[in-house]
Amino acid sequence: MTEFSGNAQTMALVGFTAVATVTLLLCVMTGPDRDDLDEFYTGYGSLSPMRNGLAIAGDYISAATVLGTGGVIALFGHDGVVLALSTALSLMLLMFLLAEPLRNAGRFTMGDALARRMPGRSVRVVACAVTLAALLPLMLVQLAGTGQLLAFVLGFSGESLETGCIVGLGALMISYAAIGGMKGTALIQILKMVMLLGSGVVIAVLILHRFDWDPGALFDAAADNSGVGPAFLNSGLQFAGGPHPEADMITSQLTVVLGGACLPHVTMRMYTASSARQVRRSMSWAVSSVALFVLVITVVGFGATALVGRSVIAGIDPQGNTAYLLGSQAAFGERVSTAETFLFTTVTTAVFLTLLASVGGMILACANSLAHDVFATRVQELSPRREMTLARLSALAVGVPAIVLATLVQHRSLQPLVTLSFCLGASAIAPALVYGLFWRRYTRTGLLSTLIGGSLAVLLLMPGTNLVSGSPVSAFPEADFNWFPFTTTGLVSIPLGFACGWLGTVLSGRRTAEEQRRHYEAVEGSILAGAVRRGG
């Protein structure tokens, strides 16, 4: 059973429309009503730890996580669970290593945190460029997925309709960022997490109920219905076709762990906390929410394979992006009551809201960086009114090209774009943050070398991976220019990103490194312990 009833489609359309209307009204009502940069960029840090934690989790759990990770679990079993656990581990790494220093060092953007030790426009401009490069691919994935989701749930076909959905909803997402600012997008993320976790837990309970509350029986049924037998429950199925499956799997997980939580739309939420204690409590809520979601998506993913079948899921979408919805639908059985139809509508609406909220947060992160790091530093004493206007225009400048590009890639495999973002996070942003926040002798040349060298390594290696060409499920299945025999670039680009930072610092000379060490020691207490919060 993969077709949705007319009643379900009607309710889904009503749900989508209601969510779009309510969330836009929330943005209008909670958006900054005066020219105050702190209110637009951080919402004054007014969110409680629980709400801020849910907002962080909401930014972290994108539609690529819900649909993509659910698909990997449904198609590859054990390997998908490891991927889901890696996403949770990434947020824990942010919580224990980077969250407090980031909050203490930064004010509005990643450029603020990096420029705390090394002031200068070059650092901010490069940080903005890396922010755009890391988040634009993810935005394309979410936007293109919006058209596919609506087509799948509502049962319409035709490229023009899907393109119309992308354009219309893209405009809505730009409005979220431009009107709502940090507080408005935070409220949307909170609503999304409540709906996603609430409906997901109910679906997971229904699936476990169908297997007499025995997870072992669920896993065995999934293996039996996977077409690959016990291999479904063992490591290596996802990368079995590659020449180096074990190394490919390890580097893929490492890329997710290092890159996921360092992406700028996640780290910007650190600046919304009013104190170091608030950051710790917020991150505790965020990690708990993500851990619960990992349990939910594991049960739903295995349930989709057990109840629908791996071949059916792959037949509808080779990437398995519909597995979460198919598993949710199959949890009800053949006869679906009105209450169950309403619950399924809640699930589809939660996924739809996830798409909206994810792109809204990413557009806001890019717009903030453009306005604050590039334009505001170019004009001396830029007024708050003008900077806020620039931030809103920047949301438009980022969102419109993203919409256009999403319409062009909507019928290609989008997995390379997701991987590109995570690789940039792991190879350029993570080394820059770790060195910048903890290495005393780190210099401006080292920082620029990290950001530029790590990014170039990813951009040069990614076209040669097997996600782009050389396989039936790649972005260009008709071509074969696959010369880098791995799924991600992490095996080379992550060590290279750290090495570029070290080499750039060494080449800066001993005198420059000593000056940076003295400067770091002057601000070390405020960065690591939050002794003084940077005010400007």
C-alpha positions in Angstrom: 0.0 0.0 0.0 1.8 3.1 -1.2 -1.0 5.2 -2.6 -2.6 7.8 -0.3 -6.4 8.0 -0.1 -8.2 11.1 -1.3 -9.2 11.9 2.3 -5.6 11.8 3.5 -4.5 14.0 0.6 -7.2 16.5 1.3 -6.4 16.6 5.0 -2.6 16.9 4.2 -3.3 19.9 1.9 -5.4 21.6 4.6 -2.6 20.8 7.1 0.1 22.2 4.9 -1.9 25.4 4.3 -2.7 25.9 8.0 1.0 25.4 9.0 2.2 27.9 6.3 -0.3 30.5 7.5 0.2 30.1 11.2 4.0 30.1 11.0 4.1 33.2 8.9 1.8 34.9 11.4 4.1 33.8 14.2 7.0 35.5 12.4 5.1 38.7 11.9 4.0 38.8 15.5 7.4 37.9 17.1 9.7 39.6 14.6 11.7 42.6 15.8 9.5 45.7 15.8 12.3 48.2 16.1 15.9 48.7 14.8 17.7 46.6 17.4 20.4 44.3 16.0 20.4 42.1 19.2 16.7 41.4 18.8 17.0 40.5 15.1 20.2 38.5 15.4 19.8 36.8 18.8 16.2 37.5 20.0 17.9 39.1 23.1 18.7 35.6 24.4 15.2 35.6 25.7 14.4 31.9 25.1 14.3 29.5 28.0 16.9 26.7 27.9 14.2 24.2 26.9 12.9 26.3 24.1 16.4 27.3 22.9 17.4 23.6 23.1 14.4 22.6 20.9 15.3 25.4 18.5 18.9 24.1 18.3 17.6 20.5 17.7 15.2 21.9 15.1 18.0 23.5 13.2 20.1 20.4 13.5 17.4 18.0 12.3 16.8 19.1 8.8 14.6 17.5 6.2 17.7 15.8 4.8 18.0 14.1 8.2 14.4 13.1 8.5 14.0 11.8 4.9 17.6 10.9 4.0 18.6 9.1 7.2 15.2 7.4 7.4 15.9 6.2 3.8 19.3 4.9 4.6 17.9 3.0 7.6 15.2 1.4 5.5 17.5 0.5 2.7 20.7 -0.5 4.5 19.6 -1.4 8.1 22.6 -1.4 10.4 24.6 1.2 8.4 21.7 3.6 8.6 21.4 3.2 12.4 25.2 4.0 12.6 24.6 7.1 10.5 21.7 8.2 12.8 23.9 7.7 15.9 26.7 9.7 14.3 24.3 12.7 14.0 23.6 12.5 17.7 27.3 12.1 18.5 28.1 15.2 16.4 25.7 17.3 18.6 27.3 15.9 21.7 30.7 16.9 20.4 29.4 20.4 19.9 27.9 20.4 23.4 31.1 19.3 25.3 33.8 20.9 23.1 32.6 24.0 21.3 29.3 25.3 22.6 30.5 27.5 25.5 33.6 28.9 23.8 31.5 29.7 20.7 29.0 31.6 22.8 31.7 33.4 24.7 33.7 34.4 21.6 31.0 35.2 19.2 28.2 37.7 19.1 26.0 37.2 16.0 27.9 35.1 13.4 30.7 32.6 12.9 32.8 35.5 11.6 32.4 37.2 15.0 33.8 34.2 16.8 36.8 33.8 14.4 37.5 37.6 14.3 37.6 37.8 18.1 41.3 36.9 18.1 42.1 38.0 14.5 40.1 41.2 13.7 40.0 42.1 10.0 37.7 42.2 7.1 39.5 39.4 5.2 38.7 36.9 8.0 35.0 37.9 8.0 34.7 37.8 4.2 36.2 34.3 3.9 34.1 33.1 6.8 31.0 34.4 5.0 32.0 32.7 1.8 32.5 29.4 3.6 29.1 29.8 5.3 27.4 30.3 1.9 29.3 27.4 0.3 28.4 25.1 3.2 24.7 26.0 3.5 23.6 26.6 -0.1 23.8 22.9 -1.1 21.7 22.0 1.9 19.1 24.7 1.0 18.9 23.2 -2.5 18.2 19.8 -1.1 15.4 21.0 1.2 13.8 23.2 -1.5 13.9 20.4 -4.2 12.6 18.0 -1.6 9.6 20.2 -1.0 8.3 19.8 -4.5 8.9 16.0 -4.4 7.2 15.7 -1.0 4.1 17.6 -2.1 3.9 15.6 -5.4 4.2 12.3 -3.5 1.7 13.1 -0.7 -0.9 15.0 -2.7 -0.6 12.7 -5.7 0.0 15.2 -8.5 2.5 14.9 -11.2 4.2 17.3 -13.7 7.4 19.2 -13.5 5.6 22.6 -13.7 3.6 21.9 -10.6 6.7 20.8 -8.6 8.5 23.9 -9.8 5.6 26.1 -8.7 5.7 24.5 -5.2 9.4 25.2 -4.9 9.0 28.8 -6.0 6.0 29.5 -3.7 7.4 27.8 -0.7 10.9 29.3 -1.3 9.3 32.8 -1.1 7.6 31.8 2.2 11.0 30.6 3.6 12.6 33.9 2.7 9.8 35.7 4.5 10.5 33.6 7.7 14.1 34.8 7.8 13.5 38.4 6.7 10.5 39.1 8.9 10.9 36.9 11.9 14.7 37.1 12.6 16.2 34.8 15.1 13.2 34.7 17.5 10.6 34.0 14.7 12.6 31.2 13.2 13.2 29.8 16.7 9.5 29.5 17.3 9.0 27.7 14.0 11.8 25.3 14.9 10.2 24.6 18.3 6.8 24.0 16.7 8.4 21.7 14.2 10.2 19.6 16.9 7.1 19.3 19.0 5.1 18.0 16.0 7.9 15.8 14.7 8.7 14.1 18.0 5.1 13.9 19.1 3.8 12.2 15.9 7.0 10.2 15.5 6.7 8.7 19.0 3.1 7.7 18.3 4.1 6.0 15.0 7.0 4.2 16.6 4.6 2.9 19.3 2.2 1.7 16.7 4.9 -0.1 14.8 6.2 -1.8 17.9 2.7 -2.8 18.8 2.3 -4.6 15.5 5.4 -6.7 16.4 4.1 -7.4 20.0 6.5 -4.9 21.5 9.5 -7.0 20.5 12.3 -5.0 18.8 14.0 -8.2 17.8 11.0 -9.4 15.9 10.9 -6.0 14.1 14.5 -6.3 13.1 14.1 -9.9 12.0 11.1 -9.0 9.9 12.9 -6.2 8.3 15.9 -8.4 7.4 13.5 -11.0 6.0 11.7 -8.4 3.8 14.9 -6.7 2.8 15.9 -9.1 0.1 19.5 -9.4 1.4 18.8 -11.5 4.5 21.2 -11.2 7.5 23.4 -8.7 5.7 20.7 -6.1 6.5 21.6 -6.3 10.1 25.3 -6.4 9.6 27.8 -3.6 8.8 28.9 -2.8 5.3 25.8 -3.1 3.1 25.6 0.5 2.2 29.2 0.6 0.9 29.5 -3.0 -0.4 29.7 -1.9 -4.0 32.8 0.3 -3.5 36.4 -0.8 -3.7 37.2 0.2 0.0 33.9 -0.4 1.9 35.3 -0.3 5.4 37.4 2.9 4.9 34.5 4.5 3.1 32.1 3.8 6.0 34.5 5.1 8.6 35.3 8.3 6.7 31.6 8.9 6.1 30.7 8.6 9.8 33.7 10.8 10.7 32.5 13.5 8.2 29.1 13.5 9.8 30.4 13.6 13.4 32.8 16.5 12.7 30.8 18.4 10.1 27.1 18.1 11.2 27.1 20.3 14.3 29.7 22.8 13.0 27.5 24.0 10.2 26.8 27.8 10.7 23.0 27.6 11.0 23.5 25.3 14.0 26.4 27.2 15.7 24.5 30.5 15.3 22.0 29.3 18.0 24.9 29.3 20.5 24.8 33.1 20.4 21.2 33.3 21.5 21.9 32.0 25.0 22.3 34.7 27.7 25.0 32.9 29.7 27.4 29.9 29.6 25.0 28.1 32.0 22.1 28.7 29.6 24.2 27.2 26.7 24.9 24.0 28.7 21.2 23.6 29.7 20.1 24.4 26.1 22.5 21.8 24.6 21.2 19.2 27.1 17.7 19.6 25.8 19.0 19.6 22.2 21.0 16.4 22.6 18.1 14.7 24.5 15.6 15.7 21.7 18.0 14.4 18.9 18.6 11.1 20.8 14.8 10.6 21.1 14.5 11.3 17.4 17.2 8.8 16.5 15.2 6.1 18.4 12.0 7.1 16.5 13.6 7.2 13.1 15.3 3.8 13.7 11.9 2.1 14.6 10.1 3.8 11.7 12.9 3.0 9.2 13.0 -0.7 10.1 9.2 -0.7 10.2 9.0 0.6 6.6 11.2 -2.3 5.4 9.4 -4.9 7.5 5.9 -3.7 6.5 6.4 -2.3 3.0 9.5 -4.0 1.7 13.0 -2.7 0.6 12.3 -3.3 -3.1 9.1 -1.2 -3.0 10.8 1.6 -1.1 13.7 1.7 -3.6 11.3 1.5 -6.5 9.5 4.7 -5.4 12.8 6.5 -4.7 16.3 4.9 -5.1 17.5 7.1 -2.2 14.7 5.9 0.1 13.5 9.5 0.9 9.9 8.4 1.1 10.6 5.6 3.6 9.6 7.7 6.7 6.2 8.5 5.2 5.7 4.9 3.9 6.6 3.5 7.3 4.2 5.9 9.0 1.4 4.9 6.6 2.1 1.2 7.0 1.9 1.4 10.8 -1.9 1.8 10.6 -2.6 -1.4 8.6 -5.1 -1.9 5.8 -8.1 -0.3 7.5 -7.4 3.3 8.4 -9.8 5.2 10.7 -10.4 8.9 10.7 -8.3 9.3 13.8 -5.4 7.5 12.1 -5.8 9.6 9.0 -5.5 12.7 11.1 -2.4 11.3 12.8 -0.8 10.6 9.4 -1.7 14.1 8.4 0.2 15.3 11.4 3.2 13.3 10.3 3.2 14.7 6.8 2.6 18.2 8.1 5.6 17.8 10.5 7.8 16.7 7.6 6.5 19.7 5.6 7.2 22.0 8.5 10.7 20.5 8.8 11.4 21.5 5.2 10.1 25.1 5.8 12.0 25.6 9.1 15.3 24.1 7.9 15.6 26.4 4.9 14.4 29.4 6.9 17.2 28.9 9.4 19.8 28.4 6.7 18.7 31.6 4.9 18.9 33.5 8.1 22.4 32.3 8.9 23.6 33.2 5.4 21.8 36.6 5.5 23.2 37.4 8.9 26.8 36.6 7.7 26.4 38.7 4.5 25.0 41.7 6.3 27.1 41.6 9.5 30.5 40.2 8.2 30.7 41.7 4.7 28.6 44.8 4.4 28.6 46.2 7.9 32.4 45.9 8.2 32.8 47.8 4.9 30.9 50.9 6.1 32.2 52.6 9.2 29.5 53.2 11.9 26.7 51.6 9.9 23.4 52.4 11.7 21.4 49.5 13.2 18.4 50.4 10.9 20.6 50.1 7.8 22.2 46.9 8.9 18.9 45.3 9.6 17.6 46.4 6.2 20.8 44.9 4.7 20.1 41.6 6.5 16.6 41.4 5.2 17.8 42.2 1.6 20.5 39.6 2.0 17.8 37.0 2.8 16.3 37.8 -0.6 19.7 37.8 -2.3 20.5 34.3 -0.9 17.0 32.9 -1.2 16.3 33.8 -4.9 19.3 32.0 -6.4 18.7 29.0 -4.1 15.1 28.8 -5.5 16.4 29.0 -9.1 19.1 26.4 -8.6 16.6 24.1 -6.7 14.3 24.0 -9.7 17.3 23.0 -11.9 18.5 20.1 -9.7 15.1 18.8 -8.5 15.2 15.6 -10.6 18.8 14.8 -9.9 20.2 12.7 -7.0 20.6 15.2 -4.2 22.9 13.1 -2.0 26.1 14.8 -3.4 24.8 18.2 -2.2 24.1 16.9 1.4 27.6 15.3 1.5 29.2 18.4 0.1 27.8 20.5 3.0 28.9 18.0 5.7 32.4 17.7 4.1 32.8 21.5 4.1 31.7 21.6 7.8 34.2 18.8 8.7 37.2 20.0 6.5 37.1 23.8 6.8 34.8 25.0 9.6 35.6 22.4 12.3 39.4 22.8 12.0 39.0 26.6 12.0 36.8 26.6 15.1 39.0 24.1 17.0 42.2 25.9 16.2 40.7 29.4 16.6 39.1 28.7 20.0 41.9 26.6 21.6 45.3 27.0 19.9 47.3 29.9 21.3 49.7 30.4 18.4 47.1 30.2 15.7 47.6 33.1 13.2 45.5 34.9 10.6 47.4 33.2 7.8 46.7 29.8 9.5 43.0 30.6 9.8 42.6 31.7 6.2 44.7 28.7 5.0 42.3 26.4 7.0 39.1 27.9 5.6 40.4 28.2 2.0 42.5 25.1 1.8 39.8 22.8 3.4 37.1 24.2 1.2 39.2 23.9 -2.0 40.1 20.3 -1.2 36.4 19.4 -0.8 35.3 21.2 -4.0 38.1 19.6 -6.0 37.6 16.1 -4.8 33.8 16.0 -4.6 33.2 15.8 -8.4 35.3 12.6 -8.5 33.3 10.7 -5.9 30.9 7.9 -6.7 27.9 10.1 -5.6 28.4 12.4 -8.6 28.9 9.8 -11.4 29.7 6.2 -12.1 26.6 4.5 -10.6 22.9 4.2 -11.3 22.0 6.3 -8.2 24.6 9.0 -8.8 23.7 12.6 -9.8 24.9 11.9 -13.3 24.3 8.2 -13.9 24.8 8.5 -17.7 28.4 9.7 -17.1 31.5 8.2 -15.5 34.3 10.5 -14.3 34.6 8.8 -10.9 38.3 8.9 -10.0 38.0 9.3 -6.2 36.8 5.9 -5.0 34.9 7.1 -1.9 31.5 8.5 -1.0 32.9 11.5 0.9 36.0 13.5 0.6 36.7 13.3 4.3 39.6 10.8 4.1 41.8 13.4 2.4 40.1 16.8 3.0 39.7 16.6 6.8 43.4 15.9 7.5 44.3 18.5 4.8 42.1 21.2 6.5 43.9 20.7 9.8 47.3 20.5 8.0 46.7 23.8 6.1 46.0 25.6 9.4 49.2 24.2 11.0 51.3 25.0 7.9 49.9 28.5 7.6 50.7 29.2 11.2 54.2 27.8 10.9 54.8 29.9 7.7 53.6 33.0 9.5 56.9 33.1 11.5 57.7 32.8 15.2 57.2 36.5 15.9 53.6 36.5 14.5 52.8 33.3 16.4 54.1 34.8 19.6 52.0 37.9 19.1 49.0 35.7 18.6 49.8 33.7 21.7 50.0 36.9 23.8 46.7 38.1 22.3 45.0 34.8 23.0 46.2 34.7 26.6 44.6 38.2 27.1 41.2 36.9 26.0 41.5 33.3 27.0 39.5 33.7 30.2 36.6 35.3 28.4 36.6 32.6 25.6 37.0 29.5 27.7 35.3 30.6 30.9 33.0 33.4 29.8 34.6 35.9 32.2 33.5 38.8 30.1 30.9 38.7 27.3 32.0 40.5 24.1 29.7 43.4 23.6 30.5 44.7 20.2 
